[in-house]
Amino acid sequence: MKTGRPKKNTSATTVRIDFELKKEAEAICDEMGLTLSTVYVMLLKAIVRNRAIPFKLVEVSEQIKQD
């Protein structure tokens, strides 16, 4: 039974994300049966396991950098 309390040895993280980007990502994750929290944990575990970002990083335009 879930109690709504965080598990031991967990840490809360706050990230500022564009509202529309978050909404779209949540909808896509929901279609896959995932939550954003689960995807964040998956990403962090992949970074630690591979000691690298698990996707290719590309240069972004100056406009995106300013946002």
Secondary structure as UniProt FT lines:
FT   TURN            8..9
FT   HELIX           19..31
FT   TURN            32..33
FT   HELIX           36..50
FT   HELIX           62..66
//
